[in-house]
Amino acid sequence: MWRRLELYGKDLYVNESLTPLRGKIYRSLLNARREKKLHTVFTRGGQVFYKPEKFAASVRVMNGHQQFCGHNS
């Protein structure tokens, strides 16, 4: 926890290795976030997650499930 506090507010981004499919899903969700359709997008343990609203629960995107945010790419 202490290390997390040291890094808080720093512009540090960890680039996690994703499969090609999950990378495509992640980029699609990032575009939706830029268009203000989502609150946040993140990865953890090779899985892709998003939050549609600030206080909403995180949603894990399953491989092959591409019906998030109206994107069908």
C-alpha positions as CSV (number, residue, x, y, z in Angstrom):
1,M,0.0,0.0,0.0
2,W,2.9,2.4,0.8
3,R,4.3,2.1,-2.7
4,R,0.9,2.8,-4.2
5,L,0.7,6.1,-2.2
6,E,4.2,7.0,-3.4
7,L,3.0,6.7,-7.0
8,Y,-0.3,8.4,-6.6
9,G,-0.7,11.3,-9.0
10,K,2.3,10.3,-11.0
11,D,1.9,9.8,-14.8
12,L,2.8,6.1,-14.6
13,Y,1.2,3.5,-16.9
14,V,1.9,-0.2,-16.9
15,N,1.5,-1.8,-20.3
16,E,0.2,-5.3,-19.7
17,S,0.5,-8.0,-22.3
18,L,-2.9,-8.8,-23.8
19,T,-3.9,-11.3,-26.5
20,P,-4.6,-9.8,-29.9
21,L,-8.4,-10.2,-29.3
22,R,-8.2,-8.6,-25.8
23,G,-6.0,-5.8,-27.1
24,K,-8.6,-5.0,-29.8
25,I,-11.4,-5.1,-27.2
26,Y,-9.4,-2.8,-24.9
27,R,-8.7,-0.3,-27.7
28,S,-12.3,-0.3,-28.7
29,L,-13.3,0.4,-25.1
30,L,-10.7,3.2,-24.8
31,N,-12.3,4.8,-27.8
32,A,-15.7,4.6,-26.2
33,R,-14.2,6.2,-23.0
34,R,-12.8,9.0,-25.1
35,E,-16.3,9.6,-26.5
36,K,-17.6,9.8,-22.9
37,K,-19.6,6.6,-23.3
38,L,-17.8,4.9,-20.4
39,H,-16.3,6.2,-17.1
40,T,-13.1,4.1,-17.1
41,V,-11.4,1.1,-18.8
42,F,-8.6,-1.0,-17.3
43,T,-6.9,-4.4,-17.4
44,R,-5.9,-6.7,-14.5
45,G,-4.3,-10.1,-14.9
46,G,-4.8,-10.1,-18.6
47,Q,-8.6,-9.5,-18.3
48,V,-10.3,-6.3,-19.6
49,F,-12.7,-4.4,-17.4
50,Y,-14.8,-1.2,-17.7
51,K,-17.1,0.9,-15.6
52,P,-20.0,2.5,-17.4
53,E,-20.5,5.1,-14.6
54,K,-18.3,6.4,-11.8
55,F,-19.8,4.4,-8.9
56,A,-20.9,1.4,-10.9
57,A,-19.4,-2.1,-10.4
58,S,-16.6,-3.1,-12.7
59,V,-17.7,-5.3,-15.7
60,R,-15.3,-7.9,-17.0
61,V,-15.4,-8.3,-20.8
62,M,-15.5,-11.9,-21.8
63,N,-13.7,-13.0,-25.0
64,G,-16.2,-13.1,-27.9
65,H,-18.6,-10.9,-26.0
66,Q,-18.5,-7.7,-28.0
67,Q,-21.9,-6.2,-27.2
68,F,-20.4,-3.5,-24.9
69,C,-21.2,0.1,-25.5
70,G,-23.0,-0.6,-28.8
71,H,-19.7,-1.6,-30.5
72,N,-19.8,-4.6,-32.8
73,S,-16.2,-4.4,-34.1
